[in-house]
Amino acid sequence: MSQAILRVQKISGHAGSVPGEGTQREYTVCKLIDTTTCIGCKACEVACMEWNDLPFGETVFDNTYQTMPETRWNYWNLILFNEHVREEDGSLMWLMRKNQCMHCAEPGCLAACPADGAIVQYTNGIVDFQQANCIGCGYCITGCPFDIPKMNPKTHRVFKCTLCTDRVSEGLEPACIKSCPTGCLHFGSKDDMLDLAGKRAKQLREHSNFPHAGVYDPPGVGGTGVIYVLHDATKPEIYGGLPSDPHVPWTVKLWKGPLKWLGNVAMVGGLIGLFVHYLRFGPKAREEEDINPSGGKP
Amino acid sequence: MNKSEQILPHGHLLRYALKERLTHWVAAGAYIYLLMTGLAFWSPWLFWVAVIFGGAPVSRMLHPWAGLIFFAAVWYMYVMWAPQMKHTDVDKAWWKAVRYYSTNQDDKMPPAGRYNAGQKFLFWGFFWSAVALLASGVVLWFPEYIPWNLRFLRYISILIHPAAALFTIGLFLIHVYMGVFAERGAFGSVIRGDVSIAFAKRYHPGWYKEIVGESSTPRK
């Protein structure tokens, strides 16, 4: 969460129009992560912790470089290390993927959230949690296809990467980008990043013996504000379980779509129906008839 | 309950014992809280309802606990009433004649016992919905503890919970309509416990015969 001067184009749990929609001339921003040049130095993790003043948590030593299995409410940026044997020649690849919020164009967290203004999407595409409005229901955890929102057990509020909204709104790149020593992280407009990623993937295909190299920008969630260049874009799962075709869960869509309409129509229709029934038929018998049973028809 | 104890002075019959009335109102109180806070989470247009109950975070915190109270009350109803809620041949005939019931031609209805077929449907509808709401509700209570490879539990719970709740809302509306508006005397019976003989004869003739006996005259 931040006090950015960005306007909002989508709001969770909100009745009526969205105040900021279409009111700002703004680029859609994008972070490009080139997994082929990442060396797993974790500078981005440190920069994230530093810039966002996140409290330290305990790490887990499991005899690998993996200091913890997944992101946490106070650890928004985690490199996932995976060893992969190439089918082509049996050679070993050590894959490193910086994992964080993907800033989906159609965010599942925002769709599932019932709290007004707890999740917003700015006009530049950044998806941001506003903990002051969060009610702690955890529906965002269910809505997210990337397992990113994490609950703080003490405050019962959910946290995740903000894409350094506070820095971006001031014209700076996110802290992770600034820290990367190999230049595998880039930041700019979505169009520019797609162009750059496409060129890099082409280079990998044509000159580096990675015939399946490609760009990860999954259309199932409307594209993402964080895109990857992968050595093998046909198998994103090998990069620590990156889903090959992520979607907002269909049950969430059904619940927030047809069920909502059906339920509202049924509830309002039921109330009106009962009222009209009473006007038409009235009570089954009048109370006077019970006092004087001869007046009724028992 | 002893049958003769159900015959009260001044032409009244005891329909609901104190423990039945208490259980009903514990369930009713919990249900109304669950309904109001649930509706607040259901639609952004009703989010303001949560403000009445102390704000949305408080509602989120207390909703599961109210759910446990509701389920406990429903479970006790099951213990008390399940034997009386068995589907009978009279109930089959009752459903066939339901259009007469809904148009207030009660003289054309087959003789219902203590509970008519509609009330039995309400009972089982609420019972099985309460089971579904509890099972899905536990998942929604602690979604952060459901591991990623069991995430389908979250996905089905988030659909089952509102669907079952909507079903109970339909039952609830009809229940309140019947009890408060359509069958005069029913609302009083779940507060004071008694109904008039006329009420018993009109709506539950089978039950009336069972208590009073066909030939015997009730005490005045």
Interface residues (C-beta under 8 A of the other chain):
Chain A: G13 H14 A15 E70 A112 P114 A115 D116 C134 I135 G136 C137 G138 Y139 I141 T142 D147 K150 M151 P153 H156 P249 W250 T251 V252 L254 W255 L259 K260 L262 G263 N264 A266 M267 G270 L271 L274 H277 Y278 F281 G282 P283 K284 A285 R286 E287 E289 D290 I291 P293 G296 K297 P298
Chain B: A40 F41 W42 S43 P44 W45 F47 A56 P57 S59 R60 M61 S102 T103 N104 D106 D107 L140 F142 P143 E144 W148 R151 R154 Y155 I156 I158 L159 P162 A163 L166 I169 G170 L173 I174 Y177 F181 A182 E183 R184 G185 S196 I197 A198 F199 K201 R202 Y203
